[in-house]
């Protein structure tokens, strides 16, 4: 029995070592991007993404955590607009660093225990009058042992939420409730 427990212990240590070595070798940087075309011009789309008071109508975050509490900053439109939130993962904050009705918004995003994340919603006018919206974020995972694994799954975990948010945004703009 002692030999079996010793072998099991060695196996666990070896497997953890292999996992840690693989994870340490993987890149810690990640990039997530999703795109949608909305049948409205850039200024109309910007009206919904450039005002944090309007985010509740389309962002997917409360779908994931209905108990999330969002607190808007003193400013909700333009450079310096901000919000904070508390959720099941500890919360975070964001602040607009660029905003333009023709090209979209860029913002700094902060999560508990993570370095700053760069994020944006870029607007590209299409010849037919519609707008291509590109929502992206990029950053670095700080944890040394499992960071590479976390970075590797960021697209699979955040990407579907971006897709849901973009679909919600499209519906809010194209089919406003009466």
Secondary structure per residue as TSV (DSSP state, phi and psi in degrees):
chain	resnum	aa	ss	phi	psi
A	1	X	-	360.0	-40.0
A	2	X	H	-61.4	-41.0
A	3	X	H	-63.1	-41.9
A	4	X	H	-61.5	-46.5
A	5	X	H	-63.8	-38.9
A	6	X	H	-63.2	-45.7
A	7	X	H	-62.7	-40.9
A	8	X	H	-63.1	-43.8
A	9	X	H	-61.5	-45.0
A	10	X	H	-63.1	-41.6
A	11	X	H	-61.2	-44.9
A	12	X	H	-62.2	-45.2
A	13	X	H	-62.7	-43.7
A	14	X	H	-64.7	-45.3
A	15	X	H	-62.7	-42.3
A	16	X	H	-62.6	-41.0
A	17	X	H	-61.9	-42.7
A	18	X	H	-63.4	-46.7
A	19	X	H	-57.7	-47.6
A	20	X	H	-63.6	-40.8
A	21	X	H	-65.7	-43.2
A	22	X	H	-63.7	-47.5
A	23	X	H	-61.4	-42.2
A	24	X	H	-64.1	-28.8
A	25	X	H	-80.7	-20.4
A	26	X	S	-75.5	151.9
A	27	X	-	-62.4	145.0
A	28	X	-	-93.1	-8.5
A	29	X	E	-84.9	147.9
A	30	X	E	-138.2	159.1
A	31	X	E	-148.0	127.5
A	32	X	E	-124.1	132.7
A	33	X	E	-145.6	138.0
A	34	X	E	-138.9	152.9
A	35	X	E	-134.4	148.6
A	36	X	E	-149.7	155.3
A	37	X	E	-107.7	129.0
A	38	X	E	-115.4	132.6
A	39	X	S	-79.8	70.7
A	40	X	S	-163.8	158.8
A	41	X	-	-79.6	166.1
A	42	X	H	-52.7	-42.1
A	43	X	H	-63.9	-38.0
A	44	X	H	-67.7	-43.6
A	45	X	H	-62.6	-45.1
A	46	X	H	-60.3	-34.2
A	47	X	H	-57.4	-32.3
A	48	X	H	-89.0	-30.7
A	49	X	H	-94.4	-21.4
A	50	X	S	-90.5	3.5
A	51	X	B	-128.4	111.0
A	52	X	G	-61.4	-22.8
A	53	X	G	-64.3	-23.5
A	54	X	G	-94.3	-6.4
A	55	X	G	-65.5	-32.4
A	56	X	G	-59.4	-26.2
A	57	X	G	-74.2	-18.4
A	58	X	T	-135.9	-22.0
A	59	X	-	-68.0	150.7
A	60	X	S	-89.0	-2.5
A	61	X	H	-64.6	-37.9
A	62	X	H	-74.3	-14.0
A	63	X	H	-67.4	-39.4
A	64	X	H	-73.7	-41.4
A	65	X	-	-136.1	91.7
A	66	X	T	-61.6	-17.9
A	67	X	T	-90.3	3.4
A	68	X	-	-58.4	137.2
A	69	X	E	-115.3	119.0
A	70	X	E	-106.8	133.0
A	71	X	E	-119.9	118.1
A	72	X	E	-76.7	146.4
A	73	X	-	-75.0	177.3
A	74	X	S	-60.0	-33.3
A	75	X	-	-111.1	129.9
A	76	X	-	-116.6	-4.8
A	77	X	B	-131.4	141.1
A	78	X	S	88.3	175.4
A	79	X	T	-59.1	132.7
A	80	X	T	95.9	-10.0
A	81	X	-	-60.9	142.0
A	82	X	E	-150.4	163.5
A	83	X	E	-152.9	156.1
A	84	X	E	-125.3	161.9
A	85	X	E	-149.8	155.2
A	86	X	E	-119.8	132.9
A	87	X	-	-147.3	-173.7
A	88	X	T	-65.2	-16.1
A	89	X	T	-100.6	1.5
A	90	X	-	114.9	-18.6
A	91	X	-	95.7	-171.1
A	92	X	E	175.0	-164.3
A	93	X	E	-155.1	162.4
A	94	X	E	-143.7	155.3
A	95	X	E	-144.8	130.0
A	96	X	E	-66.8	130.9
A	97	X	E	-111.7	-13.6
A	98	X	E	-155.9	143.6
A	99	X	E	-155.0	132.2
A	100	X	E	-151.5	128.9
A	101	X	T	-60.3	-22.0
A	102	X	T	-88.6	-34.2
A	103	X	T	-115.2	-14.1
A	104	X	E	113.4	-153.7
A	105	X	E	-130.0	153.8
A	106	X	E	-131.0	145.0
A	107	X	E	-148.1	153.1
A	108	X	E	-92.2	136.5
A	109	X	E	-124.3	132.3
A	110	X	E	-125.6	129.8
A	111	X	E	-115.0	153.4
A	112	X	T	-54.9	130.9
A	113	X	T	64.6	19.6
A	114	X	S	-124.0	148.6
A	115	X	-	-70.1	167.7
A	116	X	-	-52.4	140.4
A	117	X	E	-110.6	134.0
A	118	X	E	-88.3	134.9
A	119	X	E	-147.1	156.0
A	120	X	E	-159.7	159.1
A	121	X	E	-126.0	103.3
A	122	X	E	-90.6	138.4
A	123	X	E	-111.0	131.2
A	124	X	E	-128.4	114.4
A	125	X	E	-68.4	134.1
A	126	X	-	-104.2	155.3
A	127	X	T	-56.4	-28.2
A	128	X	T	-84.3	5.0
A	129	X	S	93.5	-5.4
A	130	X	-	-86.4	175.8
A	131	X	E	-128.4	129.8
A	132	X	E	-88.7	123.0
A	133	X	E	-107.5	125.7
A	134	X	E	-115.6	113.4
A	135	X	E	-104.7	123.3
A	136	X	E	-140.8	159.3
A	137	X	E	-148.1	149.8
A	138	X	E	-145.9	151.7
A	139	X	E	-173.3	-167.8
A	140	X	E	-129.4	134.3
A	141	X	-	-85.6	126.4
A	142	X	-	-81.6	-21.0
A	143	X	-	-73.5	123.7
A	144	X	T	-70.1	-38.2
A	145	X	T	-79.6	-47.1
A	146	X	T	-107.7	5.5
A	147	X	H	-55.4	-43.3
A	148	X	H	-62.2	-38.6
A	149	X	H	-67.0	-42.2
A	150	X	H	-62.3	-45.3
A	151	X	H	-61.1	-37.2
A	152	X	H	-66.4	-26.7
A	153	X	H	-101.6	1.1
A	154	X	H	-59.0	-44.5
A	155	X	H	-62.6	-42.5
A	156	X	H	-69.6	-28.1
A	157	X	H	-91.8	-39.8
A	158	X	H	-89.9	-33.4
A	159	X	H	-52.0	-49.1
A	160	X	H	-61.9	-31.0
A	161	X	H	-69.9	-39.2
A	162	X	H	-61.0	-43.0
A	163	X	H	-59.9	-45.1
A	164	X	H	-62.5	-45.0
A	165	X	H	-61.0	-43.0
A	166	X	H	-66.4	-39.9
A	167	X	H	-63.0	-42.2
A	168	X	H	-61.4	-44.4
A	169	X	H	-60.3	-44.9
A	170	X	H	-59.2	-44.7
A	171	X	H	-67.1	-42.3
A	172	X	H	-59.9	-40.1
A	173	X	H	-80.5	-45.3
A	174	X	H	-81.5	-27.2
A	175	X	T	-131.3	63.4
A	176	X	-	-62.6	143.7
A	177	X	-	-71.6	146.3
A	178	X	-	-81.0	360.0
